[in-house]
Amino acid sequence: MKKILCLCAFLSTFTYASFKGNIVDEKTLQPVNSAFISDSKNSVRSDENGSFFIASKENRYHIKAYGYRPYTFTSDTNTTTLKLEPIHVKALYLTFWGASNNSGTLKKILRLIEKTEANAVVVDVKNEYGSTQFWTGFKQANEYGAYKQRTNRDIKKFIKTMKERHIYTIARIVTFKDELQASHNIDYAIKKNTKIWRNHDNMAWVDPFDKRAHNYAISIAEEAAKVGYDEINFDYIRFPAKKGLQFCQQSTQPSRIKAIEGFLKEAQKRLKKYGVFISVDTYGNICWAKDDNGIGQTVTSLADYADYLCPMLYPSGFSSGSFYFKYPAKHPYEVVYRSIKKIQDRIPSNRVRPWLQYFKDYTSSRKAYKREEIQAQIKAAEDIGANGWMLWSPSSKYHQEYLQR
């Protein structure tokens, strides 16, 4: 009798909505190897033939494969051959203030996407201050007034506009730099001499060691996933590059790396059920550093949990003498190409999507960045096999002629 009961219990685990299928590239019809197929808790990977089997109690699944758009299907789909659409993400940064449905900035960006190769936007869903783009269902943030400066009053309309235009959407979440959260939670704000520390732009940070800070950022990321963003981009997912600060535990390289890994591991777990990609922003010199730069980031530790690595490869961000150039900003192609080349032993290039410079050089060369410099960076990213690129213009002002081939 006990054996029968055990058998029934075992079988019940593998009934309901299990699915067997094959994944192919929509354009070439070639099998897609190593794609992730997930329900809300579990994941399997496709084999070299694109084949997979997932045993689940659920009937909704998500597929993620590097270099493809996310794909969602249900167990009652009428085909077992699932076609993924390849994409090289070519994104324009859209400011927090430009993310209104009626903003002139948004309208200009939509026109640019129609007329150039750009096909994606990076939107500030939570900015450095801690304000959210839209009213979220996250009670804690709402209690702090995070919604009060929201720039979008109809997020469903915004996402619908993007989907109708087939624009890939990336939700930028400023992670540990958060004035609003820190000022309401002094106990886990980063301190100096027992007082809340603020950086050069008078913004406070929360302690990356503290799990409450982790939960806060991930909860807002979940809200972005719920409304339909394709990808969650964590920025400022690091410790401040400042010495003499006070945290809830001793700050060492191993402890910092473990803290950032722990955040990403939890984010990966909680975002699984939405099928969104996860990307992380880093300093450009992560490609060249032998340690964590004092901020808890290394290529290997981030690559273990994030889908895409997004180093800020702004040529102006590299000091004189880097790459053997007096003025790295005068050599945009070499800076981008060599930096990504440097980390190919730790992460394949198709999992790297660099931030590129779309602003005037602020070092002593003062070089203007126009069509030649923008196209040189784009060409470098393409030549090294990166998964596209993201352009950082602080004002979200772009020129059509700079983006056309």
N, C-alpha and C positions, 0 to 999 in steps of 0.2 A: 504493500500500500504506500509506504514511504517513497519507494522508487517511482511509483506512478505520479505522486504529487510533485516530486522533484523534477520529473520529466516535463510535466505540465507547466511548472514555473519556468523552466528553461525555455520551452517553446514559446511561451507568452512574451518572452523578452525579444524574440526575433520575428514577431508577426507585425501586423498593422501595415506599415508603409515602406518596407524595404524596397530598394531600387537598384537595378542593374542597367548600365548603359555604356555608351561610348562618346568620347568628347573629341571633336575635330575642329580645325581652323575653318572658319566660315568661308574664307577666300580660297584657300588651297585644298581644303578637305583632307588635309593631312592630320594624323592623330596628334592630340595635345598630351604630352607626357608630363607627369608630376603635377597635374592640376589638383587643387584642394577641393574636395566635395564635403560639405558640412551641413549638419542640422544645427540645432542650438547648442549642442554640447560636444558632439563628436565629429571627427574628420577622418577621411580616407584620401588616398591619392591615386590618381589614374596611372596605369602602367604605360610601357612603351608603345602599346597599341591604342592608348587612349581609353582603355576599358577600366571600369570600376564597379564595385558593389558596396552599397552602404546599407547596413542593417539598422533600422531606426523605428521608434514608435511614432515619429512625426511624419508629416506628409509635405513639408516645405523644405527645400534644400537650396543651398547657394554654391556656386562654383567660382573659385578665384584661381587665375593662372597669370603668371607674370607676362605683361605685354598684351593683356586682353581686358576688355570691359568686364565688369562683374555680371554674373548671370544667375537668375533665380528661376527655379522650376518646382513643380509639385509632382507627387508620386503618380497622379492620374494623367500626366502628360501623355499625348498620343504618339510619342516617338521615343525611341531609346537612343537615337543619335542626336546629340546636343551640339549645336554649332556656336562657337565663341567668336566674337568679333575682335580682331586685333586692333590695337591702338597704341600709337606713340603719343603720349600726353604732351601737348604743347600749350602751356597754361599762361594766362595773364593774371596777375594779382589784382584783385578788386578790393579796394579799401572798405573798411567798416562803414564809412559814411556813404560810399558809393553803392552799397548793396540794397538800396531801396528800389522797389519796383518802378518808381517814377524818376529815378535820378538820371541826370544827363550823362554822368559817368558810365552808368550801366548801358545806356542806349548806345553810346560811342563804342563800348567794348563789344556789344552784340553786332554792330555794323562791321567792326574789325574782324570778328570771327567769320562773318559771312564772306569777307573779301580776301582773307589771308589764310595761311595754314594753321593758325591758332584754333584749337578745338576744345579748350578747357578754361575754367576759371578757378582761382584760389580765393575763397571768401573768408573774411574774419568772422567766424561764428562766436568766438570769445576773444576779445582783444586784450591788450596789455593791462588796461585798467580793470578789466573783469566784466565789462558790459557784454551782453549777448546780442546777436543779430536779431533774434526774434524771441517772443515769449515762449519759454520752454516749460516743460512739465516738471522741472527740477525745483522742488519747493525751497531748498536751502538757498539757492542762487536768487530766487525770486524774493525771498525774505530780506536779502541784502540790497534789493533794488537793482539787480543786474539787468532787468528788463527796461528800466526807466529811460535809457538812452537808445533803446533798440531802434534800428534803422529800417526794419522790415515789419510791416504790420500784417502782411499776408504771405507767409512763407510758402504755403501751398501753391500760390500763384507764381511765386518766384521759381520754385522747383519745376513746376509745370512748364514755364517758359523755357527753362534749360533743357528739359526732356524733349520738348517739341522741336528744339533746334539741334538736338543730339549733342549737346555740350556736356562734357565730362565735368562733374562738380567735385571740388575738393574743399572740405571744411577745415580751416585753420583754427586750431585750438591753442591759444597761448597757455602753456601748462602751469609752470610754477611761478611765473611773474604775474602777480595778481593783487593789485592794490585793494580792491574791494573785499576779496576773501581774506587777505592778511589783516586788514584793519578791523574786521569783524571777528577774527580768531587770533588774538594776540598770543595765545598760548602756543600756537604752532607757526607763527610768523618767524621768519629769519631775523635774528637780533644781532646787535653789536653793542657791547657794554650794557647788556640787559635791556636795551631799548630797541624798538623796531628799526631795522636797517632799511634804508631806501637808497636806490642807486642814483645815477647822475640825472635821470629824468623824474626823480622824486616818486618812484614806484616801489612799493614793497613787494616782497616775495614770500611764498609759503615754503615750509621746510620739505624738501624732496624725500627726506627720510620718513616723514609722517604719513601713515596710511590714510588719514583723513584728507590730506591734500590730494592723494591719488584718487580717492573716491570722487572727490569734487570734479576734477577735470574729466574723468572717465564718464561720470554721469552726464555732463554736458555733451560729451562726444556721442553718447547714446542718443541724446535728443536730436543731434544732427543726423545720425544714422536713421532714426525713425522717420524723419521728414523726407528722406530720399537722397541724401548726399552719397556719392559713389565712394568717397575716400575720406578718411580722417587723417589730417596732417597735424602732428604734435610739434609745436614750436616751443622754444624755451624749455625743452624737456631735459633740463640740466641743472647743475648747481651754478650759482653766480661765479663769475671769474674774478673773485675778490677774496683776499685773505683776511683773517681775523674775525670771521663771522661765527655766530653761535648757532648750533643745531641741537637736535634732541639726542644725538649720539655723536661719537667721535668721527670726524671726517677724514677718512683715509682713501687711498685709491680703491682698494677692494670693497670698502663699504659704500663708496659712491657708485661704483659700477653696479653693485648688487641692488642698490636702491632704484636706479633707473631701469635695470632689468626687471625688477619686481613690479614696477609700474607698468611696463610694457606687457609683461606676462598676464597681469590682471586685465589690462585693456584688451588684449587678444582674446582672453576667455569671455569677457562680457560683450564684446562686439561681434563674436562669432555668429550669433543668431541673425545678424543683419546683413551679412555678406559683404561688408565694406572692406576695402583695402586700408592698411595702416602705413603711413609714412612718417618719418621723423626728420626734422631739420637739425643740421649740425653746423659748426664752424667749418670753414673750408680747410683749415689746417688739420682736421681729423684725418685727412688723407695722408698726411706726412708725419704726424706725431707718433711717438713710440709709447706714449702713456695716455692717460685720460684727460690731459690738459688741465687737470684739477677740477673738472666739471662732471665727471662720471660718464663720459662718452668715449667709446672705442668702436671702430668699424665692426669688429667681431661680435661684441656684446649686443649692439643694436640690431645687427643682421639676424641674430638668433630669433628675434621676436617681431620685427617690423618687416613689412613686405618690400618697402622701398626706402632707400637712404637718400636724403636730399641735402647734400653739402652746399653751403653758400659759397660758391666758387667765384665770388666777385674779385676780379683782378686787383681792384683797389684795396682789398682786404689783406693782401699779402705785402709784407714789408720789403723795403729796398734790399736787393741782393737775392731775394727768392727766385728760384729758377735761373740764377746767375744773371738776372736782369736788374739794372738800377731802378727802372720803373716798370714793375710787372703790369701795370695798367696799360702800358703800350703794347703788350703782347697777349691779348685776350685769348687767342686760339691756344697758345702753348699752355697757359695757366689751366684752362679747362681740360684739355686733352691729357696733359701729363698727370694731373691730379687724379683723374679717374683711372688712368693706366696704373697708377701706383697702388691701387687697392684691389686690382683684379684677382690677386691671390687670396683675397678674403671674402669678396662678394662679386658675383658676375655683373658685368656692366649693364645687363638688362634689368637689374634691380637698383640701379642708380639713376636718379633724375635730379640733376643739379639746378640750383637757383642760379640764374645768370644776371649780370649787372645791366640795369637799364637806367643809369643815372651817371652824372658827370663824376669823373675821378676826383676824389676829395684829398688826394695826397699832393705832393709838391708838383707833380707833372700837370695837374689840372686838366687832363685830357677830356675833351667832350666825347661822349659815347653816342655815336650816330649809327647810320646803317652799316658801315664797314665793321665797326666793333661788335654790333649786335649779331650780325651774320657770321662773324668769325667765331663767336662763342657757340652759336647754334651749330655751325659746321663741325666744330670740335666735338660737341656732344654726340652728333650723328656719326662722325667718323670712328669714335671709340665704342659705339654700340649702346649708348645710354638709352634708357626708357624715356626719351623726350627731354623736356626742359620746362622750367618755370621762370618767367621774367619778373624781376622785382623792380617796379617803379613805385616809390613811396606815395606818389600822388595818383597812380593808375592812369597816367597820361602816356599814350603810345602813339606811334606814327605808322600809318599804313605802309608807307614806302620802306620803312625799316624792316617790316615783317614779310614783304613780298619777295619772292625769288626773282 
